Each structure stands twice: as C-alpha cells, then as structure tokens.
Amino acid sequence: TYLSYWELHRQNTLTPHQIKIGFTVNIAFDDILCFQAFDLFPNAALGDLNLIVTLSPNALVWCCVDPAVSLKECVERSLTLIGGTNENTNADPAVASVASTTMEFHQAVHNIAPFDHSCYYDHRWTQVHTEGRCMTQLFRVRHATRSLYSYQGKDIQIIPEEITVHHAVSYIVGFEVTQNEIRHLKSYYSTTPMVVPSEVVRRESFTTGPNLDGLNCSMTRQLLNVKEICVLFPRRATDLVCFFNPLLTNLSLEFASKRWPEKGCDTTSDEFYRSQLEAANLDTILPTTEAFENSYTQPVSRTFPYRDRSKTDNTSFIWITPCERSSANAFFFDGINSKSESISLRATPKYSGLAGYENTYLNLNRNNDTPPNGDYEKMKRNDAKPILCMVSDSFWLFSTSLPGGKAIYDTQSTWNSVFAQYFPNLYSTMLQALNAQYNNEF
C-alpha cells in the first residue's frame, strides 16, 4: 500500500503520530510451506480443513518511493509545497502554492533533485522498527526561467502498533462427485491413509553474534529429517524479513562430522552465487528475482566512512546449505537424523581495513556518521545473533480411522518409513525395481 508524503509528515514535523491504513493480502493456500504439496483434497470423505492464520505486524516492511511520485501527488492534488531556507541556496522561504498549469506540472516532476548529498533515500525495503532514509521536505527553488524542485531526507522509523483482520475469504474449486464415489472414498480412506508430503522449518538463534574477527558460533540441536540448513544474518534484533550480504569469507558450517562446504565460501564470489541459485532451485526453469540477485552481487558499500545508500533492493540474502541427496526420482531420501548434533558456524570478515571498520556486518553506522568525540570504539555494533533454519521433511496423514483424529501432521517420521508402514506392497515393489536399476547401471 502507498503511504502519502502528506500522511507521514503533516505540517513538516517528525512528531510521531498514528496513521490507520488498510490493504489487501492475497495468500495462496500452497504458498504456506506446510501445505505446498496440496493439490486436491477429498473433503467430502475426510471433512473440511480449518486454517488458523497468525499475522505479526513486526514482519511488515516499508520502502521510500521516488520523491518525484510524492511531488506529482501534491501537484495533482493542488496542495502546497513547504518552503525552507538555507544560506547556501535560494530556496523560497515562504509556503509556495503549486500552480496547476501543464508546464508547471511537467517541470515539477522532471526537475526534482536532492537538496544535497545527505538527501539520498533508500531504494530498498526496510524492516519496521528500523530506521530508513525517507524524503521529509519538499522545496521550490528560485530560478530565472523555470521552476526547480528539491527535497531533503532524514531517517524515519515506522512502528506498527496493531493489526486487525476485517475480512477473510477463500475460494474452493468443487466437483460433482456422486454419492457412490463418496462412499467409495470413505471406505478407501478408512483403511489406507492419504499421505501428503510437507516441510517444516525450525528456527533457532546461535548463542553469540559477530565480532571483529568474524563469526565463531555454536549450538547443539536435534536434527530430524533435515534436508537443508539455511543461515540468516540479521543486523538488528528486529530483523525478520530483510537480510543483507554480511560480506564474509571462509564461511562454513560444521555438523555431522563434516564441513559444509569443504573449502569454505566467500559471500561475494560468483561461485557462491551460482551455488545459491542451484540450492534455491532457481538455476533451471524458475527465474530469480532482481532483489535476490542484487543481494549477492550488489552488497552495501564497505568504504569507511561509508554511506549506507542502496541504489536497488538487496535485502533477500540467505545462505542455503543442502544436506540431503534425493534418489530414485525423489522417492528415497537420506536427510540427516541425529538426537544431539553440535553445529558450528565460522567465518572471517571479507574486509577489515581501518581496524575492522569496513566490516559492515558488525558496524552499523549509517549516513557518514562519526562516533561521539571521534572514539571509533564506541561505534554502534551489531549484537544480533545469526539465525539457523533447519528445513525438515514432514507429512500429512489423513484417514477416517487414524488415532487422535482424521489428520496428523507427522514431523518425526522419514519418507521411507511412512511408505514402508502404510504402503508396504508399493514400497517393496519400488525397492525391487530400484535395486534392479542400480545393478544394471553399476
């Protein structure tokens, strides 16, 4: 949804105030991870699914649009531009009324420019509760022959206080199933369960965060059918959606008596980007988004003192480490299972010049700021801990005779054990066919 400049900055003040906005969210059923494999569901035989959705306002993000859009908006509405003064400019000190002529409108939109270098705004998404640069003032500057417009920007913070769902709708495709077929389905699912594959993500934070030497984190967790491990690198404790390239090298995970990858990796290398495209299944028919690509190829500036100025959205960084090999046309899996597994995360800064101040994952200073009294040891540092996400295979079991109800979400069993238990004949036949194929090939 679009928040108007005039709604955010009434009377040219930055005093916090409340704004009520509304927007529509369209969430497809199979966009939810645990339901991604659902295609058809025989609810006439197994009953309806009741879905409880929990929405968190803390996961919302915002982004400043091109200030020309807000300028265009104010001209279209015949609002007034707020004047300002600066000893180095000839800005109009009075509140200038915007003319509605075509020439004025054309000049207003195409001649807009930042007031000075500190006025650049962030082109990327910003997590709520986090400061981001946004346009806060508009100026009409004196000129001999035409109208010129400029803007200034400051860091603002958007804090959601409450979210209310007013209306929820779902659309279900129906079929004209006969009563005989319904009776057959009920009889069939009373003895043979309907198995739907699924996935579950377990999210844990490491016990320590980054330091001047990089990362040296560890934890001990149980691994259940883990097919891949993902690591997120927050720069603030409130980060839930937006993650940047941490600019690390020698990055590796150690678990299951193995180092992943064996040689470590560099988050800015071409090889690392290609491996992430492959791990995210974006190397074949599925295209990648521009934000995903920019997160690996256009990291934030490391020059100190640096301007955290993004020319594009680069907030989709994630490190994916596959640890499962699929075989037999994705019928058998060998994910990692361990009752107690020690997991270590290690890395060194890609850049650490000027006593480590080029380490943008650790140093949070923005906008060319300098620390108080020139004491660089008091610079604001990242104290957010890396996040480990363990993606595991899971299963839905639907039947009219299952203990505990008609639906069970099984997160403790493997794919092989489920099919061996509920489809022994099919499992045995597939195993024999696969053994014969293996013997012929090798």
Secondary structure, DSSP 8 states (H G I E B T S, - for coil): ----HHHHSGGG----------------GGGSGGGTT-----HHHH----------GGG-EE----HHHHHHHHHHTT-EE-----TTS-B-SS-EE---SHHHHHHHHHSEEESSGGG----S-EETTS-EEEEEEEEEE--SSS-EEEEEEEEE----------------------HHHHHHHHHHTTTS-EEEEEEEEEEEE-S---BTTBEEEEEEEEEEEEEEEEEE--SSTT-SS-B----EEEEEEEETTEEEEEEEE-TTSHHHHHHHHHHTT-SSSS---HHHHHHHHS----SSS-----SS---B--EEEE---EETTTTEE--EEEEEEEEEEEEEES--HHHHTT-TTTB---TT---GGG-GGGS-B-----EEEEEEEEEEEE-SS-TTSSEEEE-SS-HHHHHHHH-HHHHHHHHHHHHHHHHHH-
